[in-house]
Amino acid sequence: MTFQQKLDDIVSKNNSLVCVGLDSDISKIPEHTKKEKYPQFSFNKAIIDATHDVVCAYKPNSAFYEAFGAAGITELKMTCDYLHQSYPEIPIILDAKRADIGSTNEGYASYAFDYLGVDAITLHPYLGREALQPFFDRKDKGCIILCKTSNPGAGEFQDLKTGGKPLYQVVAQKVTNEWNINGNCMLVVGAPYPEELAIVRRIVGDMTLLVPGIGTQGGDIEKAVKAGINSTGAGMIINASRSIIFASSGSDYVKQARSETVRLRAAINTHRGSGDT
């Protein structure tokens, strides 16, 4: 089963376009969880158990685990293993934003797909198609390429004109028309930029887009959904991280995380014309 097939199945089953970002900054998790032997994994497991029936994916950001060296990578691996064992129908996206020369990317691809067993990974386009080919060759895996990112400074390079078009549009066209030979390419387009999101949607057709920036980064749900939804009423993986997992810092953090996920799903579904159940 390909990443896209797995995603389509869970979107239908859970009627959800919500991706929960497992950006489990150990300094922000509840105090009682910090005392666990594996605090990040314990925190992630609780969030996953509380939200698994209302999401379409989970997206751990590798940085929050790499920061703790071998111990952090162990907890990331434990999180991926738990999802494989308990909720194998839910895709895992590794937010690692990898980019390097081809031979190095062989190692990155093996780490993500063979060791961690994730279903998709975020990638930089800057080194070109040749460098990213080791990821593209994994036909069953998702290759989610940065296009128009959600950060305030995204336009510094992404809006530069080349051939009369902003660079992010050139990336969207390249990925759609030249790189997506195996049908496993997707793009990252941030919710804070709904006008650009609408432009990318027109360029890529029904291709799935990973849309960060809802919640803490202030992206507007209605504008993002209306700009990014595809002809099937889906085609978006709408990520929220801190606004869900850190909805509460107290003992009720699990309950609050679920409530926020349910609320976000309902808001998204309202604007995509889908019911909540």
C-alpha positions as CSV (number, residue, x, y, z in Angstrom):
1,M,0.0,0.0,0.0
2,T,1.3,3.4,-0.9
3,F,1.4,6.4,1.4
4,Q,-1.4,8.1,-0.6
5,Q,-3.6,5.0,-0.4
6,K,-3.0,4.7,3.4
7,L,-3.8,8.4,3.8
8,D,-7.0,8.2,1.7
9,D,-8.2,5.3,3.7
10,I,-7.8,7.0,7.1
11,V,-9.2,10.3,5.8
12,S,-12.3,8.4,4.9
13,K,-12.4,6.2,8.0
14,N,-11.9,9.1,10.5
15,N,-13.5,11.8,8.3
16,S,-10.5,13.9,9.2
17,L,-7.8,16.0,7.5
18,V,-6.1,16.8,10.9
19,C,-2.5,15.8,11.4
20,V,-1.2,16.0,14.9
21,G,2.4,17.2,15.1
22,L,4.3,15.3,17.8
23,D,6.7,18.2,18.5
24,S,7.2,16.9,22.0
25,D,9.5,19.5,23.5
26,I,10.5,17.9,26.8
27,S,10.7,21.3,28.5
28,K,6.9,21.8,27.8
29,I,5.4,18.4,28.7
30,P,3.6,18.1,32.0
31,E,5.8,17.8,35.1
32,H,4.5,14.4,36.1
33,T,5.3,13.0,32.6
34,K,8.9,14.2,32.8
35,K,9.4,11.8,35.7
36,E,8.7,8.8,33.4
37,K,11.6,6.6,32.2
38,Y,10.7,7.5,28.7
39,P,9.0,10.9,29.0
40,Q,8.7,11.8,25.4
41,F,7.3,8.4,24.4
42,S,4.9,8.4,27.4
43,F,3.6,11.8,26.4
44,N,3.3,10.8,22.7
45,K,1.5,7.6,23.6
46,A,-1.0,9.4,25.7
47,I,-1.7,11.9,22.9
48,I,-2.0,9.2,20.3
49,D,-4.3,7.1,22.4
50,A,-6.6,10.1,22.9
51,T,-6.7,11.3,19.3
52,H,-6.2,8.2,17.0
53,D,-9.9,8.1,15.9
54,V,-10.0,11.8,14.8
55,V,-6.8,12.3,12.9
56,C,-5.4,11.4,9.4
57,A,-1.7,11.3,10.4
58,Y,1.0,12.0,13.0
59,K,4.0,14.1,12.3
60,P,6.9,13.9,14.7
61,N,9.5,16.6,14.2
62,S,12.9,14.9,14.4
63,A,14.6,17.9,16.0
64,F,12.8,17.5,19.3
65,Y,14.3,13.9,19.6
66,E,17.7,14.5,18.0
67,A,18.3,17.2,20.7
68,F,18.7,14.4,23.3
69,G,21.0,12.2,21.3
70,A,20.6,8.5,21.4
71,A,18.0,8.7,24.1
72,G,15.8,11.0,22.0
73,I,16.1,8.8,18.9
74,T,15.2,5.8,21.0
75,E,12.0,7.6,22.1
76,L,11.2,8.6,18.5
77,K,11.7,4.9,17.5
78,M,9.5,3.8,20.3
79,T,6.8,6.2,19.2
80,C,6.9,4.9,15.6
81,D,6.9,1.3,16.8
82,Y,3.9,2.0,19.0
83,L,1.9,3.4,16.1
84,H,2.9,0.5,13.9
85,Q,1.7,-2.0,16.5
86,S,-1.4,-0.2,17.8
87,Y,-2.7,2.0,15.0
88,P,-1.0,0.6,11.8
89,E,-3.6,2.3,9.6
90,I,-2.4,5.8,10.6
91,P,0.4,7.3,8.5
92,I,3.5,8.6,10.1
93,I,5.2,11.7,8.5
94,L,8.8,12.4,9.6
95,D,9.3,16.1,9.7
96,A,13.1,16.2,9.0
97,K,13.4,18.5,6.0
98,R,16.3,16.5,4.6
99,A,18.4,17.7,1.7
100,D,21.9,16.6,0.7
101,I,23.7,15.0,-2.2
102,G,22.3,11.7,-3.5
103,S,24.7,9.2,-1.7
104,T,24.0,10.9,1.6
105,N,20.3,10.8,1.0
106,E,20.5,7.0,0.6
107,G,21.4,7.0,4.3
108,Y,18.7,9.5,5.3
109,A,16.1,7.5,3.3
110,S,17.2,4.2,5.0
111,Y,17.0,5.8,8.5
112,A,13.5,7.2,7.9
113,F,11.9,4.4,6.0
114,D,13.8,1.3,7.1
115,Y,14.8,2.1,10.7
116,L,11.9,4.3,11.9
117,G,9.4,2.8,9.4
118,V,7.7,6.1,8.6
119,D,5.4,6.5,5.6
120,A,6.6,9.9,4.4
121,I,9.2,12.5,5.0
122,T,9.6,16.3,4.4
123,L,12.3,17.3,1.9
124,H,14.1,20.4,0.6
125,P,14.0,21.0,-3.2
126,Y,17.2,23.2,-3.4
127,L,19.6,20.4,-4.4
128,G,17.3,19.3,-7.3
129,R,15.7,16.1,-8.5
130,E,18.9,14.1,-8.9
131,A,19.8,14.5,-5.2
132,L,16.3,13.6,-4.1
133,Q,16.0,10.5,-6.3
134,P,16.8,8.0,-3.4
135,F,13.6,9.2,-1.8
136,F,11.5,9.3,-5.0
137,D,12.6,5.7,-5.7
138,R,10.7,4.5,-2.6
139,K,7.5,4.3,-4.6
140,D,5.3,3.4,-1.6
141,K,6.6,6.3,0.5
142,G,5.5,10.0,0.5
143,C,8.0,12.7,-0.5
144,I,6.7,16.0,0.8
145,I,8.7,18.8,-0.7
146,L,8.9,22.3,0.8
147,C,7.2,24.8,-1.5
148,K,5.8,27.8,0.4
149,T,6.6,27.3,4.1
150,S,4.6,28.7,7.0
151,N,7.3,30.8,8.7
152,P,7.2,34.7,8.6
153,G,10.4,34.8,6.6
154,A,9.4,32.3,4.0
155,G,9.4,34.9,1.2
156,E,13.0,35.8,1.5
157,F,13.9,33.2,-1.2
158,Q,10.5,31.6,-2.0
159,D,9.1,34.8,-3.4
160,L,12.1,35.7,-5.5
161,K,11.2,35.9,-9.2
162,T,12.8,33.5,-11.7
163,G,11.5,33.4,-15.2
164,G,8.9,36.0,-14.2
165,K,7.4,33.7,-11.5
166,P,8.0,33.4,-7.7
167,L,10.3,30.5,-6.9
168,Y,7.7,28.7,-4.9
169,Q,5.5,28.5,-8.1
170,V,8.5,27.2,-10.1
171,V,9.0,24.5,-7.4
172,A,5.3,23.5,-7.6
173,Q,5.5,23.2,-11.4
174,K,8.7,21.2,-11.3
175,V,7.5,18.8,-8.8
176,T,4.1,18.3,-10.6
177,N,5.4,18.1,-14.1
178,E,8.9,16.6,-13.9
179,W,9.6,15.0,-10.4
180,N,6.4,13.1,-9.7
181,I,7.1,10.2,-12.0
182,N,6.2,7.7,-9.3
183,G,3.1,9.6,-8.1
184,N,4.6,9.9,-4.5
185,C,5.4,13.6,-4.5
186,M,3.5,16.2,-2.4
187,L,4.2,19.7,-1.3
188,V,4.3,21.8,1.9
189,V,2.3,25.0,1.7
190,G,1.7,27.0,4.8
191,A,-1.8,28.0,6.0
192,P,-0.7,31.6,6.8
193,Y,-0.5,32.2,3.0
194,P,-4.0,31.3,1.6
195,E,-3.5,33.3,-1.7
196,E,-0.3,31.4,-2.4
197,L,-2.0,28.1,-1.3
198,A,-4.8,28.7,-3.9
199,I,-2.2,29.3,-6.6
200,V,-0.3,26.1,-5.8
201,R,-3.6,24.2,-5.8
202,R,-4.3,25.4,-9.3
203,I,-0.8,24.3,-10.4
204,V,-0.8,20.9,-8.9
205,G,-4.3,19.7,-9.5
206,D,-5.5,17.1,-6.9
207,M,-2.0,16.5,-5.4
208,T,-2.0,16.2,-1.6
209,L,-0.6,19.2,0.3
210,L,0.8,19.2,3.8
211,V,-0.5,22.5,5.3
212,P,1.2,23.6,8.6
213,G,0.6,26.9,10.3
214,I,-2.9,26.4,11.8
215,G,-3.2,27.1,15.5
216,T,-0.1,28.7,17.1
217,Q,1.2,30.2,13.9
218,G,-2.2,31.8,13.3
219,G,-3.3,30.4,10.0
220,D,-7.0,30.9,9.3
221,I,-8.9,27.6,9.0
222,E,-11.6,28.8,6.6
223,K,-9.3,30.6,4.2
224,A,-6.8,27.7,4.2
225,V,-9.4,25.0,3.5
226,K,-11.2,27.0,0.8
227,A,-7.9,27.7,-0.9
228,G,-6.4,24.2,-0.5
229,I,-9.1,21.7,-0.8
230,N,-9.0,19.5,-4.0
231,S,-11.8,18.3,-6.3
232,T,-12.4,15.3,-4.1
233,G,-13.0,17.4,-0.9
234,A,-9.7,16.3,0.5
235,G,-6.0,16.6,-0.7
236,M,-4.9,18.4,2.5
237,I,-3.0,17.2,5.6
238,I,-3.6,20.1,7.9
239,N,-1.1,20.0,10.7
240,A,-1.4,21.4,14.2
241,S,1.2,20.8,16.8
242,R,1.6,23.0,19.9
243,S,-2.0,24.1,19.9
244,I,-3.1,20.5,20.4
245,I,-0.4,18.7,22.3
246,F,0.2,21.6,24.7
247,A,-3.4,22.7,24.9
248,S,-2.9,22.1,28.7
249,S,0.2,21.8,30.8
250,G,-1.7,20.1,33.6
251,S,-3.0,16.7,34.5
252,D,-5.9,17.2,32.0
253,Y,-3.5,17.5,29.0
254,V,-4.8,14.3,27.4
255,K,-8.4,15.4,27.6
256,Q,-7.6,18.9,26.3
257,A,-5.6,17.5,23.4
258,R,-8.5,15.4,22.3
259,S,-10.9,18.3,22.7
260,E,-8.7,20.6,20.6
261,T,-8.3,17.9,17.9
262,V,-12.0,17.3,17.7
263,R,-12.7,21.0,17.5
264,L,-10.2,21.5,14.7
265,R,-11.6,18.5,12.8
266,A,-15.1,20.0,13.1
267,A,-14.0,23.4,11.9
268,I,-12.1,22.0,8.9
269,N,-15.0,19.7,8.0
270,T,-17.4,22.6,8.1
271,H,-15.5,24.4,5.4
272,R,-14.9,21.3,3.3
273,G,-18.6,20.5,3.4
274,S,-18.2,17.3,5.3
275,G,-20.0,16.1,8.5
276,D,-18.0,15.5,11.7
277,T,-18.8,11.8,12.1
